[in-house]
Amino acid sequence: MALRKDFLWGGAVAAHQLEGGWNAGGKGPSVADVMTAGSNGVERRITDGVLAGENYPNHEAIDFYHRYKEDVALFAELGLNCFRTSIAWTRIFPNGDEEEPNEEGLQFYDDLFDECLKNGIEPVITLSHFELPYHLVTEYGGFKNRKLIDFFVHFAETVMTRYKDKVKYWMTFNEINNQANFMRDFAPFTNSGLKFPEGASDVEREEIMYQAAHYELVASAKVVELGHNINPDFQIGCMIAMCPIYPESCKPEDMMAATVAMQRRYWFADVHVRGHYPNYLKAYFDRKAFKLDITDEDITALANGCVDYIGFSYYMSFAIKDHDKAPFFDYSEDKDLVRNQFVEASEWGWQIDPLGLRWSMSWFYERYEKPLFIVENGFGAVDELEADGTIHDQYRIDYLSAHIKAMKESVEYDGVDLMGYTPWGFIDLVSAGTGEMKKRYGFIYVDKDNDGNGSLSRSKKDSFAWYQKVIATNGEKL
Ligand code: BGP
């Protein structure tokens, strides 16, 4: 089998990481807007507002908000036939809980989508990509509050109705399962906006995390059902962060550790795709005596809102050992994960494993038999700008071509049904994890440094011409 003729070759970004214009056009602050930059191992920190002297990298980002027309022209030159971005919730509902949307925000996305479509580029839209309205954190405590289901559904209904003839592909929550391994206050990489009570134990944190995850899954399911009513042609997917967890060895305890770790990290996909909680998770809830608010209506909503496809990100794989160390895998930290000695890692410790992509595709497809969509994959690196303005990013080309090769093998040898591929951060943007500019993924270079200095001008790296060729040959020439 070869790649589909209508294969979606694109690039992926998120509103808060590239748009800037954080308070333009009536936009309210999101959690990303009150998050400081981290660097040199210092974590990003959420503040209680805008503090003088702090570096808030998302405020300007790469100023896509004002430059999207020139950028979309470059995307067209690159040859993209789709563009994955998110709609910033706070452009549409500045506080997240209003009845009436902000027309200026709606108009911005109308203009952006028109510009894309005019250039033969189909928008692929994430509804929530780590950019919860900050007001929903301060007023309601984030997604541990049931009220957020209604706010999210109202937001989704508003934009799905408005763009029903412009957008066909949707995703609900970006990397919804990431919250299972970042159970600290206002962690980056989550949609929940949680602050845990002072002194909360690991078990208490876990219970709060499961409650928030449940509300997000119910919100997602309601939006899938609603979206299909708004336009039966909509394709609405979930988005899972996929990092397969290998056993460190064939020792049975390592094998079991990997199995349990996979359950704890990927049960989200079971609920999204099958519409109910898996038994292994119900057993875990019982053992831990969690008191979760899961109503009969929620159970019905989950069953009625199964996704059409599985969107997922893939950057790296993990390894784990020794299930006998602890009766259950502890998600408050990845302390049982070990370095895989068979693969290299990036400067940020992300283990590079192209075959892991094929493994992941098989795992998803055997389990669910639903179309897959690789909506993120990429290599974060420090790029060197030569004196003549060129950037020779062969390491990025090597990483991506090895992954595309594995992706093609999965289609050809394993018969996986794959809709498309959108490499992450194909235009340089603010890193979600670190808030840095220097961790770059792009084929398009943006002149801006970690301190916010630079002309913001765009230029092409070597990988630009390489990806152009990949798309033009439908993945034949890597
Ligand atoms: C994913 C997120 C993206 C993105 C990417 C790279 O988890 O969905 O938002 O940023 O990771 O991560 P980072 O920016 O930390 O390198």
Boltz pocket constraint, residues with backbone or C-beta under 6 A from the ligand:
constraints:
  - pocket:
      binder: B
      contacts: [[A, 14], [A, 174], [A, 175], [A, 189], [A, 241], [A, 313], [A, 376], [A, 380], [A, 424], [A, 430], [A, 431], [A, 432], [A, 433], [A, 434], [A, 439]]
      max_distance: 6.0
